Amino acid sequence: MPDHSARRLGKQPARHDPRTLQFAKYFNTGALPAPPAHEDWTKPVRNWPMMGNDTIGDCTCAAAGHLIEDWTANVGDPVIPPDNSIIQAYSAITGYNPVTHANDNGAAELDVLNFWRRTGIDNHKIQAFVALEPQNTDHIRDAVLLFGGVYIGLALPLSAQTQTIWTVPPGGPTGQGAPGSWGGHAVPVVGYDNRTLTCVTWGKLKKMTWSFWQTYCDEAYAVLSPDWINSKNFAPNNFDLATLQADLQQVVGAAASAAGGHK
């Protein structure tokens, strides 16, 4: 039985911005082909470093680093952002001091996503991100397929500390199984099948059941990155992501103009 009780978390409570683009508005899932029963983008990746999350609460930035690793490994030459680049991003976003370890209070996922888009993490910028409906399992499958993974937040229960596969405990989401009773955690989901989803956390792959996802996932985002596009302007799944990229850039520009800038 694993014991994750000493592992660091670091996702602040979900914060929802009405200016955030919504997956449901731009993707008619009824018009898309049914997502495959399973998808797995982990095979080209040889290892998943801790990226600082073994000692500090930078899971929100480590999750971004693991997506960069996932995307680049599936497109061509893998890029593994070094721990110091991830910690630098965490410091810039939160004010964490890597010398004194002051202000190690975690981060909000929206703050990380906006920093990643505007400034970049380890010199990798994303073009856009769209919010998913956490309870819409087709959204999640479609986003994993189209975007090579999803960036999510979990309100972890204490029961997750000793589970090999994260699942809702027999007593349900109360007591040790209460959402958030352990704390908030950010992970990338990089695969799924009919029974489970696969995420990256604390330097390893971890599976969670779909019921766990639906009970404890409190935010989820599809992220559009040039790291997911190959030299022929296609994603590894042969989806024409370049056209989508151009369309979303127009949407992002219009939204930013209307709102005075996406902050």
N, C-alpha and C positions, 0 to 999 in steps of 0.2 A: 504494500500500500504506500503510495507516495505521500510525502509531507511537504506541502508547498507553503506552510504557514509563515515561514521566514522570507518568502519571496516578496519583492517589492511590487506595488501596484502604481497608482499615480494618475488615474483619470479623474478629473474633477467632474461634478454633476453635469449631465447633458444640458447644453444651452442651445436653444433653437432660435435661429435668426430668420425672420420672415423673408429676407432677401435671398436666402439660400435657394439655389435652383433645385427643383423637385423632379426626381426621376420620372414620376408618374405623368408629369406634364409634357415631357419631351419624348417618352418612349411608350408607345401603345403596345403593351405586352400582349394584347389580344391579337395584334397583327403580326407579331413576331412568331417564328416557329417555336414549338414547344422546346424548352431547354432540355438538354440531354439528361439522362438519369444520373450521370456522374460526371465530374470534371476534376482534374488534378493538375495543377501547375507546379507542383513541388519537385518533380522528378529531376530536372536539370540542376537543382540546388544541392550542393554537397554538404554545406553546414549552415547553421543559423546562429550567428554570434549573439551574445547577450546584449551588446550595444549599450552597456552601462546599466541595464535594468536589474542586474544582480545586486547593485549597491545603492542606486538612487531611483526615485520615482519618475523616470523618464519614459515610461511605456508608450506614451502617445507619440514620442519621437522615434523610439525603437521600432514601433509598428510601421512608421513611414520608411525607415531604413530597410526593414524586411521586405516591404513592397518593392522598393527600388531593386533589391537583390533578386526578388522573384521575377520582375519584369525583364531586367537585363539578362538574366540567365536563360529565359525562354526566347529572347530575341537573338542573342549572340554571345558576346563576351560578358560574363557576369561581373557586376560591380558590387563589392561589399563595402558599404560605407564604414570607415573606421569609427571606433567608439568615440574618439575625441570629436569627430564631426557631428555625431548625434548629440553629444553632450553640449557642444557649442550651440547648436540649435535650441536645445532645451534651455540653456542659459539665456539666450537672446529673447526667447518667448516669455520666460517666467521670472527672470532675475536671479535664477539659481547661481550661487557662487561656488565654482568647482574647487576652490582653495579652502574656504571655510565650511563649505557644505550648507551655508545658510540658504533659506528660501527654497528648500526642497519640498515643495507643496504640490507637485503635480501640475498638470495643465489641462485646459479645456480643448477638446478635439477641434472645435471650430477655430480656435486661435492657432493651433498647429497647422491646420489646412490652409488658412489664409497666409500664414508665414511661408509655408511651403510653396504657395502659388506666387507670392510677391517677391520673396527673397531667395528661396531655395534651401534645400537641405543637402549638404555635401555637394554643392554646385548642381543639384538636380532640381529643376522647377517643374511643377505640374501646370497644366493649362486651365483646368476647371475641376470642380467636384459637384456632385449632385446628391441630395439627400434621398435615401431609400425609405420606404415604409418598413420598419423592422418586422412587422407581423405578416408582410406579404412575401411568402416564400418564393414565388415566381420572380419577384424583383431581385431577390438575393441570388438565385440561380442564374438569371439573365446577366446580372452585374458581374458575377464571378466569371462567367463565360466570355462576356464582351470586353471587360476591363482587366482581366487577369487577376482578380481578387477584389475584396472590399475591405474598407477601413471601418472598424466597428468599435463600439463601446459596450462594456458589460458591467452591470451592477452585480458583482460577484457575491454569492452567499458564502458563509463560513463553511458549509458542507463541501464546497469545491476544493478546499485545502487538501483533502485526502482522497480525492477521486482520480482514478486512472483515466476514465472518460468522464467529462463533465456531463452530469445529468441531474434532473430534478430529483431530490431525495424522496424516499417512500412517503414521508410525512407531508410532502408538498412544500410550497414556498412560504413556510412559516418557521419560526425558531431559527435553527441553524441553517435552514434553507431559505430564509427571508432575503429577497433581493437587496443587495447593498450592505448586508450585515458584515461582510468582509471589507468591501470597498469597491471603487471603480477601477476598471482595467481596460486598456486599449490593446487590441490585437488585429492583425490582418487575417482575413479568411481567404485561403488560397486553394480550396478544394471542397468538394461535397460528394455525397452519394445519397441513396434513399434513406439511410439511417442516421448519418452523421455529417457534420461539417468539420473541416480541418483548418486549424489556425496555427499561428506561430507565437509562442510565448516562452520567455526565459530560455532562449537558445534551443528550443526543441519544437517539434510538431505536436500538437495536442488536438484531440478530437472532442467534440461536444455533440450531444444529440439535438435533433431539431426541437424537441420539447424544451431543452435547456435554452436554446437560442430564443424561442418565443417567450420564455419566462423572464430571462435576464438581460437580453439585448435591449438597450435603451437608446441607441443611435447607430446609424449605419450610413456609409457614404460610398458611392462609386467615384473613382478618381481617374481623370483623364491625364495621361502622362506621355510625353514623347518617348520615354524609355520603353513603352509597350508597342512601338511602331518600328518595323524593320526597314531596311534600306530601300524596299520597294513600296513603302508607305502603307503597308498592311500590318495588322496585328498577327500574332502567331496562330490565331484561329481563322485567318483569312478574312476577317471582318474589315471592311474599308473604314478604318478608324480615322484616316486622314480627312475624309469628307465630314464625318461627325465632328472632328476637331475644328474644322473651319466653321461649321454651323454653330458650334457651341461658343466659339470666340465671338461671334456676332451677338449671341444671346448674352454672354458675360459683359460685353461692351455696352449693350443697351441697358442691362440691369444696373451696371455701375453708374451710367449717366443719369438714369432715373433716380437712383438712390444717393447720388452725390459721391459715389465711390463705395465699393464693397469692402467693408472694414471687418 
